[in-house]
């Protein structure tokens, strides 16, 4: 009896109907707040908006949140992670920690605007 013999029967592939999952995401916690700095104001003149976002948010989450909140489709999104770091606070070499943050740069088309009240 051989170990490597011919197979007697061939397996017939059964095709099954695949179901498509519809994922409903809550976008209310994706965009935390806008960034209000001089740099954000300068890039805002070029139709770029800067937001602090949730630490686990992705570009697709930010895109969906912008579309749902402001009815505008972004042309491009860049995400920047700022790592937490230790700094010297005041006198006597006390150590403090600056928290890490995640920012999203949302680029819009020429005519589109995001109104922030």
Backbone torsions as a table, in degrees:
resi	resn	phi	psi	omega
1	UNK	NA	126.1	-175.9
2	UNK	-91.2	148.2	177.2
3	UNK	-75.5	-35.6	-176.0
4	UNK	-112.6	84.6	-179.2
5	UNK	-110.7	-179.8	177.5
6	UNK	-74.0	144.6	178.2
7	UNK	-79.4	134.9	-178.1
8	UNK	-75.0	-43.8	-177.1
9	UNK	-121.4	144.1	176.2
10	UNK	-101.7	140.4	-179.1
11	UNK	-76.9	135.9	179.0
12	UNK	-99.0	125.1	-179.1
13	UNK	-73.3	131.1	179.4
14	UNK	-100.8	122.3	179.0
15	UNK	-90.5	127.6	179.2
16	UNK	-112.9	152.4	177.8
17	UNK	-77.5	120.9	-179.1
18	UNK	-87.3	137.0	177.8
19	UNK	-94.4	144.8	-179.4
20	UNK	-96.2	127.3	178.1
21	UNK	-82.8	134.0	174.8
22	UNK	-105.8	117.8	-177.1
23	UNK	-102.1	123.2	176.6
24	UNK	-101.9	118.0	-178.3
25	UNK	-106.9	141.4	175.6
26	UNK	-88.9	115.2	-174.8
27	UNK	-95.6	3.9	-176.6
28	UNK	-68.8	-27.0	-178.4
29	UNK	-100.6	7.7	-177.8
30	UNK	-78.2	-56.1	-179.5
31	UNK	-92.8	115.9	-175.9
32	UNK	-82.6	-52.9	-179.9
33	UNK	-166.6	159.3	175.6
34	UNK	-76.4	154.1	176.6
35	UNK	-88.4	126.4	-179.3
36	UNK	-115.3	88.2	177.6
37	UNK	-137.6	172.9	177.5
38	UNK	-64.8	-40.5	180.0
39	UNK	-64.3	-41.1	178.9
40	UNK	-64.4	-35.9	178.1
41	UNK	-68.5	-37.6	179.4
42	UNK	-66.7	-44.2	179.2
43	UNK	-74.5	-20.4	176.5
44	UNK	-64.7	-26.9	176.9
45	UNK	-68.5	-22.5	178.9
46	UNK	-99.4	23.5	176.9
47	UNK	65.4	38.7	176.2
48	UNK	-120.3	130.6	-179.7
49	UNK	-114.8	141.5	-175.7
50	UNK	-117.9	130.7	-179.2
51	UNK	-132.1	146.8	164.8
52	UNK	-81.3	134.9	-177.0
53	UNK	-124.6	170.2	179.3
54	UNK	-65.0	147.1	-176.3
55	UNK	-60.8	-28.1	-178.1
56	UNK	-100.9	8.8	-177.9
57	UNK	-75.5	147.2	177.7
58	UNK	-112.4	175.9	178.0
59	UNK	-61.2	-37.0	-178.8
60	UNK	-68.9	-36.2	175.8
61	UNK	-64.4	-43.3	179.9
62	UNK	-65.1	-42.1	178.7
63	UNK	-60.0	-46.0	-179.5
64	UNK	-65.7	-37.6	179.6
65	UNK	-66.6	-42.6	179.1
66	UNK	-65.3	-41.7	179.2
67	UNK	-63.4	-40.5	-176.8
68	UNK	-76.0	-39.8	-175.6
69	UNK	-78.6	-41.7	-173.4
70	UNK	-117.0	1.9	178.2
71	UNK	56.4	39.3	-179.6
72	UNK	-130.9	137.7	177.8
73	UNK	-96.9	120.9	179.2
74	UNK	-69.6	145.1	175.7
75	UNK	-81.1	-34.1	-178.3
76	UNK	-157.0	151.1	177.4
77	UNK	-136.6	127.9	173.0
78	UNK	-114.6	140.0	179.8
79	UNK	-118.2	134.8	-178.1
80	UNK	-123.9	129.1	175.5
81	UNK	-100.4	127.8	173.2
82	UNK	-106.0	118.4	-177.0
83	UNK	-72.8	146.8	174.1
84	UNK	-66.5	145.3	-178.8
85	UNK	-143.8	157.1	179.7
86	UNK	-94.5	139.2	178.3
87	UNK	-131.3	162.2	174.8
88	UNK	-88.2	127.0	-176.2
89	UNK	-107.8	127.0	175.9
90	UNK	50.3	-134.4	-174.8
91	UNK	-99.0	173.8	175.1
92	UNK	62.1	26.3	174.7
93	UNK	53.2	38.0	175.1
94	UNK	-72.4	141.9	-178.6
95	UNK	-99.3	139.5	175.1
96	UNK	-130.8	167.3	-178.1
97	UNK	-123.9	129.1	170.5
98	UNK	-89.7	128.6	-176.9
99	UNK	-71.7	152.9	174.6
100	UNK	-77.7	152.4	-179.6
101	UNK	-141.1	161.3	177.3
102	UNK	-125.1	126.8	-178.1
103	UNK	-117.1	150.2	175.3
104	UNK	-122.7	128.2	172.8
105	UNK	-98.1	115.1	-176.5
106	UNK	-105.7	115.5	179.5
107	UNK	-95.7	129.4	179.8
108	UNK	-113.1	164.4	176.0
109	UNK	-70.0	170.5	-171.2
110	UNK	-59.9	-41.6	-175.2
111	UNK	-88.3	-11.4	-174.5
112	UNK	-82.9	146.4	177.6
113	UNK	-138.4	151.7	171.4
114	UNK	-111.6	118.8	179.3
115	UNK	-91.1	118.4	176.9
116	UNK	-111.0	121.7	-175.9
117	UNK	-92.6	NA	NA
